[in-house]
Amino acid sequence: MADEALLTGKKIAEKIGVSPKKVTDYIKDKAIEPDKTKGACKYYGPATVAKIEKALK
């Protein structure tokens, strides 16, 4: 998986047009695990982003 395909919660929010808090709350509520972690940053792949987008749009 290429790193450019991975998005943080903030980038997911920008992509789908909702607030970062909505994305963060949804991820915490559904206990979604990141596809990759670098330090304190959590990155989500295309399949996870699609699930979040479908739920929040």
N, C-alpha and C positions, 0 to 999 in steps of 0.2 A: 504494500500500500504506500503510495507516494505521500510525503508529508503535506504537499500542497492540497491534497484532497481532505485533509483533516482540519476541522474548525473548532474553535473555542466556543463557549456558550455565548459570548458577546458577538462573535462573528455570525453565529447561527441567528441570533436576534436581528442583526443588521440585514442578513440575507432574506429573512421571512417578514420583516417589517413589524416586529413586536418589541416590547421592552426587554432588556437583558434580565430583569427581575422575573418576568413571566417564564423565560426559558430556564433560569436557575431554579425557580420553584418547581417547575414541571420535572426537571431532572432529579431533584431531591425527592419529590413526592413519589415518583415512579422508581426510584432507586436505580437509575440508569448508570451503568458503569462506563467509564471512558474507554475508548479503543486504544488510547495511548496516553501516558502521563510523562511529562518532562518537567521535573522539579515540582512546582506547585500548580502548573498549568495542566488542564485536562482537555484532551482533544477527542473529537467525535468524528467517526467516518461517515461516508455518504448514506449508508443504510440507517444509521442512528439519526442522522440529520433529517432524513425523509420521514421517519416516525414522528419526530418532534414537530416538524413542519405540518404534517397531516393533523396532529392533535391540536395545534395552536392556531391554525388558520381558520 
